[in-house]
C-alpha cells in the first residue's frame, strides 16, 4: 500500500500517540521496536498495524533495553528507526542512548511522560523526564529533544525529530506527556512535508565536516562502529587524550553550533512584555488563555512556549532577561527548565518557578493568581 492509503483522510480526530505514529511514517520511519508501557502503548499498537502495510518492520522486544538496541541496529542497515516508552523504560534505555550518541546513530525515542520517580503515577501526566533526556547518559554529550503542546504538534514535531536525527546523526527525543498522548484533537496531515535523509558515504574520503557521512552496513565501506573513543574513521583509540577531546568537541559542536536552526518556540505578546511566562508541552495550553485574560486587564505579559528543549538556547533567554522584569517558568515538575533559564538570566531579571505536581494540569485561574 502507499502511505496515503495507510494513513487515510487528511483530517482526522485522533490521539496524540497516534498522531506521533503518523508523523513518523510520513518522515519515512520503517522500523519500530518497543515494549508496552503506559501511557505509550498506543504508539506500539498502531505501529504494529500500520508498519507492515508499508513493508516496514515491527518488533515487540523483551524489554526496553532490547528495544533501543534493535533500533540502533536497524538504523545501521539504513532504516529510519524509532521506539516509544515512558519514564521507567526511558531509564533503561540510557546506556544505549549514550552508545547511539557516541556512534552517531540516527534514531528517534518517544517518551510519553508519566508521574515518577519509579512506578509513580502510570496513568497521570508529568514533565519529569526533562533532565533525564539531557543528562541521562554518562559523559559529555549533546542531544536534541522536542516537546509538542497539541496533537497536531505531536505529528509535526515527530517529523522534525526524524529530520534532526538524520541531519545531525544523533538520537532525538520527543518528550510528550500522558495528557497530550491521550488527548484527541483534529489533526491535518500534510499534503507534503520537508523530509531530510542522512548523507550517505559514497567514497572513503573524509570531507572534514563535523557531521560525517553515514556508512550503511553491507554497502562495502570499511568503517568501525564502536562506543569506545575513536578516530574519524571509527578506529578505536581510547588511550589518546587528543583523540578523545577532538571527538567530544565535534559531537557537541555539530549540535550547539547550529542551535538557531534547531531551536523552535511560539512567542506571544513579547514586544512590550515586562513579565514573561515560559512553558512547554501541556502547560502551554492554559497559559495561552491566562495571558489573554491578563492582557485584557492591562498587564504587560508575554508568553514563550518552547518546542525545542535541548539544546537549550541560552542566548535567546539572555536577550529576554535584558528586557523583562520578571520571568515565570511553569512546569509539571519541581523546576527543570527553570534552572537553565535562571542561568541564562544571570541576575538581569527575577526568575520564578511555578511547579504543578501530582498529575494535575494547571488551570488559567491558577496562572492568573501568579501573574
C-alpha positions as MATLAB code, in Angstrom:
seq = 'XXXXXXXXXXXXXXXXXXXXXXXXXXXXXXXXXXXXXXXXXXXXXXXXXXXXXXXXXXXXXXXXXXXXXXXXXXXXXXXXXXXXXXXXXXXXXXXXXXXXXXXXXXXXXXXXXXXXXXXXXXXXXXXXXXXXXXXXXXXXXXXXXXXXXXXXXXXXXXXXXXXXXXXXXXXXXXXXXXXXXXXXXXXXXXXXXXXXXXXXXXXXXXXXXXXXXXXXXXXXXXXXXXXXXXXXXXXXXXXXXXXXXXXXXXXXXXXXXXXXXXXXXXXXXXXXXXXXXXXXXXXXXXXXXXXXXXXXXXXXXXXXXXXXXXXXXXXXXXXXXXXXXXXXXXXXXXXXXXXXXXXXXXXXXXXXXXXXXXXXXXXXXXXXXXX';
ca = [
       0.000    0.000    0.000;
       1.045    3.620   -0.432;
       1.259    5.881    2.601;
      -1.831    7.945    1.704;
      -3.936    4.785    1.726;
      -2.428    3.596    5.008;
      -2.890    6.906    6.850;
      -6.344    7.671    5.459;
      -8.140   11.051    5.297;
      -6.157   14.282    5.560;
      -8.229   15.417    8.537;
      -8.777   13.052   11.440;
      -9.800   13.174   15.107;
      -7.060   11.178   16.834;
      -4.921   10.808   19.947;
      -1.511   12.394   20.313;
       0.064    8.919   20.432;
      -1.490    8.071   17.071;
      -0.506   11.446   15.602;
       3.069   10.667   16.625;
       2.892    7.412   14.635;
       1.542    9.250   11.602;
       4.360   11.801   11.807;
       6.949    9.025   11.997;
       5.536    7.245    8.961;
       5.382   10.477    6.957;
       9.036   11.096    7.875;
       9.959    7.672    6.488;
      10.182    5.530    9.625;
      10.103    1.895    8.577;
      11.353    0.146   11.717;
       9.899    0.160   15.222;
      10.954   -1.878   18.234;
       9.271   -1.414   21.575;
       7.861   -2.835   24.775;
       4.373   -1.971   26.075;
       4.214    0.674   28.818;
       1.521    3.118   29.887;
       0.939    5.750   28.505;
       2.916    4.998   25.317;
       1.439    1.603   24.417;
      -0.882    3.030   21.761;
       2.170    4.036   19.721;
       3.418    0.450   19.617;
      -0.076   -0.872   18.878;
      -0.586    1.498   15.946;
       2.892    0.795   14.592;
       2.205   -2.954   14.715;
      -0.786   -2.373   12.446;
       0.489    0.340   10.098;
       4.161   -0.572    9.526;
       3.589   -3.965    7.834;
       1.236   -2.260    5.373;
       4.195   -0.093    4.305;
       6.590   -3.082    4.143;
       8.193   -1.891    7.350;
       9.191   -3.971   10.372;
       7.621   -4.016   13.820;
       9.256   -5.899   16.706;
       7.915   -6.281   20.211;
      11.035   -6.809   22.293;
      11.571   -8.454   25.677;
      12.237   -5.088   27.354;
      13.288   -1.503   26.702;
      16.999   -2.350   26.611;
      16.353   -4.764   23.761;
      14.130   -2.187   22.077;
      16.713    0.585   21.827;
      19.367   -1.979   20.842;
      17.223   -3.183   17.951;
      16.534    0.403   16.869;
      20.267    1.184   16.752;
      20.970   -1.965   14.744;
      18.174   -1.234   12.282;
      19.419    2.313   11.784;
      22.820    0.968   10.741;
      21.122   -1.039    7.992;
      19.859    2.277    6.623;
      16.327    2.271    8.063;
      14.770    5.240    9.809;
      14.014    3.744   13.220;
      12.031    4.607   16.337;
      10.976    3.346   19.745;
       8.460    4.632   22.288;
       8.333    4.349   26.054;
       7.651    6.179   29.309;
       9.842    7.187   32.261;
      10.856    3.774   33.688;
      11.582    2.369   30.233;
      13.404    5.548   29.245;
      15.696    4.992   32.250;
      16.541    1.510   30.998;
      17.465    2.880   27.578;
      20.012    5.411   28.794;
      23.207    3.386   28.332;
      22.361    2.585   24.727;
      21.202    6.142   24.054;
      24.738    7.129   25.031;
      26.020    4.482   22.640;
      23.854    5.996   19.886;
      25.329    9.427   20.633;
      28.883    8.051   20.526;
      28.329    6.076   17.328;
      26.321    8.931   15.780;
      23.330    6.717   15.099;
      20.189    8.456   13.788;
      17.111    7.307   15.726;
      14.044    8.709   17.494;
      12.897    7.925   21.031;
       9.376    8.974   22.016;
       8.934    9.375   25.779;
       5.294    9.798   26.829;
       5.890   11.086   30.335;
       4.056   10.000   33.471;
       4.474   10.807   37.153;
       7.603    9.464   38.862;
      10.080    8.577   40.281;
       9.857    4.792   39.960;
       6.433    3.388   39.052;
       4.894    6.657   40.212;
       1.600    7.586   38.553;
       1.305    5.394   35.454;
      -1.940    6.977   34.229;
      -1.240   10.629   35.082;
       0.615   13.366   33.264;
       4.010   14.795   34.146;
       7.062   16.586   32.781;
       9.510   14.724   34.977;
      11.902   13.362   32.336;
      13.271   16.668   31.063;
      16.648   16.369   32.748;
      16.848   12.639   32.058;
      16.572   13.382   28.334;
      19.532   15.756   28.553;
      21.742   14.163   31.205;
      20.568   10.553   31.464;
      23.655    9.078   29.862;
      27.167    9.446   31.248;
      29.892   11.583   29.732;
      29.790   14.874   27.863;
      27.265   14.811   25.057;
      24.603   16.829   23.312;
      21.167   15.606   22.344;
      18.067   17.124   20.759;
      14.680   16.993   22.499;
      11.373   18.484   21.346;
       8.084   18.934   23.196;
       4.648   19.160   21.493;
       1.795   21.079   23.116;
      -1.010   19.759   20.893;
      -1.939   16.652   18.945;
      -1.131   18.490   15.701;
       2.313   19.322   17.059;
       2.788   15.677   18.072;
       2.633   14.865   14.370;
       4.699   17.842   13.210;
       7.442   17.578   15.835;
       7.842   13.847   15.237;
       8.607   14.684   11.608;
      11.028   17.353   12.841;
      12.625   14.826   15.215;
      13.387   12.453   12.344;
      14.764   15.315   10.260;
      17.053   16.449   13.082;
      18.143   12.881   13.705;
      19.047   12.297   10.088;
      20.693   15.687    9.549;
      22.860   15.669   12.678;
      23.321   11.906   13.133;
      22.067   11.989   16.713;
      19.286   10.351   18.723;
      16.345   12.749   19.128;
      13.800   12.556   21.945;
      10.136   13.520   21.554;
       9.043   14.465   25.083;
       5.274   14.164   25.151;
       3.146   13.946   28.274;
       0.337   11.494   29.039;
      -2.155   14.333   28.600;
      -1.002   15.064   25.035;
      -0.558   11.387   24.198;
      -4.122   10.500   25.202;
      -5.843   13.730   24.153;
      -7.947   13.631   20.988;
      -7.972   16.611   18.639;
      -8.476   17.336   14.981;
      -5.269   16.791   13.043;
      -4.479   17.747    9.475;
      -1.968   15.521    7.746;
       0.433   17.442    5.485;
      -0.050   17.324    1.731;
       3.717   17.412    1.561;
       6.468   17.716    4.134;
      10.157   18.524    4.028;
      11.926   15.221    4.648;
      15.648   15.022    5.369;
      17.637   11.835    4.802;
      21.081   11.102    6.166;
      24.074   11.859    3.974;
      25.403    8.505    2.813;
      29.062    7.693    2.250;
      29.998    7.310   -1.410;
      33.789    7.317   -1.033;
      36.314    6.598    1.707;
      37.490   10.229    1.635;
      36.957   12.248    4.837;
      35.358   15.598    3.936;
      36.455   17.195    7.232;
      32.990   18.338    8.335;
      31.522   17.865   11.829;
      28.793   15.556   10.514;
      30.365   12.541    8.861;
      28.605   10.714    6.001;
      26.859    7.519    7.040;
      28.257    4.120    6.019;
      25.373    1.667    5.736;
      26.096   -1.948    6.697;
      26.597   -4.149    3.647;
      27.470   -1.347    1.233;
      31.176   -2.212    1.093;
      32.694    0.599    3.175;
      35.425   -0.023    5.736;
      34.173    1.649    8.911;
      34.280    0.644   12.562;
      31.239    1.268   14.765;
      32.247    1.396   18.413;
      31.281    3.020   21.683;
      34.966    3.382   22.514;
      36.755    6.663   21.909;
      37.595    6.569   18.223;
      39.111    8.481   15.350;
      37.085    9.931   12.499;
      37.243    6.612   10.636;
      35.807    4.794   13.668;
      39.052    3.075   14.672;
      39.257    2.779   18.488;
      41.778    4.996   20.264;
      40.651    5.129   23.918;
      44.093    5.990   25.361;
      44.784    9.100   23.287;
      43.570   12.263   25.109;
      43.755   14.358   21.947;
      41.518   11.941   20.027;
      39.023   11.894   22.897;
      38.972   15.691   23.168;
      38.510   16.132   19.414;
      35.688   13.592   19.356;
      33.747   15.151   22.235;
      34.161   18.644   20.844;
      32.901   17.546   17.425;
      29.907   15.653   18.830;
      28.968   18.784   20.765;
      29.785   21.327   18.093;
      27.638   19.755   15.383;
      24.591   20.407   17.613;
      25.265   23.622   19.541;
      26.870   25.475   16.631;
      23.610   25.120   14.693;
      21.240   25.930   17.541;
      19.499   28.673   15.565;
      18.343   26.029   13.075;
      17.258   23.617   15.819;
      15.545   25.974   18.269;
      11.776   26.349   17.908;
       9.326   28.289   20.089;
       5.972   30.029   19.820;
       6.122   33.549   21.242;
       3.166   35.786   22.006;
       2.911   39.430   23.137;
       6.655   39.738   23.674;
       7.213   43.233   22.235;
       6.230   45.133   25.378;
       6.236   42.315   27.964;
       7.647   43.138   31.383;
       6.514   39.759   32.732;
       7.287   36.690   30.600;
       5.879   33.259   31.343;
       7.756   30.304   29.852;
       6.228   26.874   29.336;
       6.276   23.823   27.110;
       4.045   20.869   26.335;
       0.690   20.665   28.077;
       1.344   23.600   30.418;
       1.342   25.950   27.422;
      -2.360   25.436   26.772;
      -3.903   27.015   29.908;
      -1.199   29.685   29.850;
      -2.411   30.861   26.424;
      -5.807   31.600   27.965;
      -4.348   33.165   31.124;
      -2.115   35.523   29.133;
      -5.068   36.671   27.009;
      -7.051   37.469   30.159;
      -4.112   39.259   31.770;
      -3.521   41.366   28.659;
      -7.197   42.302   28.705;
      -6.654   43.603   32.232;
      -3.812   45.794   31.033;
      -0.933   43.660   32.271;
       2.134   43.530   30.052;
       2.503   39.763   29.946;
       4.249   37.748   27.241;
       4.439   34.020   26.658;
       7.201   31.774   25.324;
       6.051   28.239   24.523;
       9.110   26.094   23.876;
       9.097   23.404   21.213;
      12.829   22.681   21.431;
      14.027   21.978   24.973;
      17.530   20.661   24.242;
      19.953   22.001   23.246;
      18.972   24.923   25.462;
      19.128   28.322   23.779;
      20.939   30.383   26.419;
      21.469   33.434   24.212;
      17.741   33.662   23.434;
      16.869   33.881   27.108;
      19.724   36.254   27.859;
      18.038   38.705   25.474;
      14.627   38.147   27.067;
      16.085   38.750   30.549;
      17.576   42.059   29.401;
      14.097   43.400   28.522;
      11.860   41.748   31.130;
      11.498   42.478   34.830;
      10.263   39.001   35.647;
      10.306   35.523   34.096;
       7.966   32.819   35.405;
       8.741   29.231   34.399;
       5.659   26.980   34.557;
       6.351   23.237   34.596;
       4.778   19.986   35.777;
       7.860   19.226   37.876;
       9.901   20.926   40.600;
      11.697   23.182   38.115;
      13.806   21.546   35.413;
      13.871   24.156   32.642;
      13.772   26.802   35.400;
      17.442   26.149   36.174;
      18.933   26.863   32.712;
      16.647   29.918   32.366;
      17.907   31.242   35.692;
      21.473   30.642   34.495;
      20.765   32.484   31.245;
      19.168   35.427   33.066;
      22.267   35.709   35.290;
      20.626   38.181   37.668;
      19.371   40.545   34.939;
      15.768   39.949   35.997;
      13.794   37.993   38.562;
      13.222   34.322   37.633;
      10.464   32.397   39.444;
       9.204   28.858   39.129;
       5.619   27.691   39.087;
       5.527   23.956   39.814;
       2.382   21.943   39.116;
       2.646   18.479   40.660;
       0.595   15.357   41.307;
      -0.525   14.669   37.761;
      -2.648   17.834   37.609;
      -2.857   20.201   34.656;
      -2.674   23.883   35.653;
      -5.802   25.948   35.168;
      -5.891   29.527   33.815;
      -7.080   30.931   37.166;
      -4.056   29.369   38.895;
      -1.785   31.072   36.383;
      -3.597   34.400   36.824;
      -3.039   34.294   40.578;
       0.695   34.173   39.977;
       0.573   36.891   37.311;
];
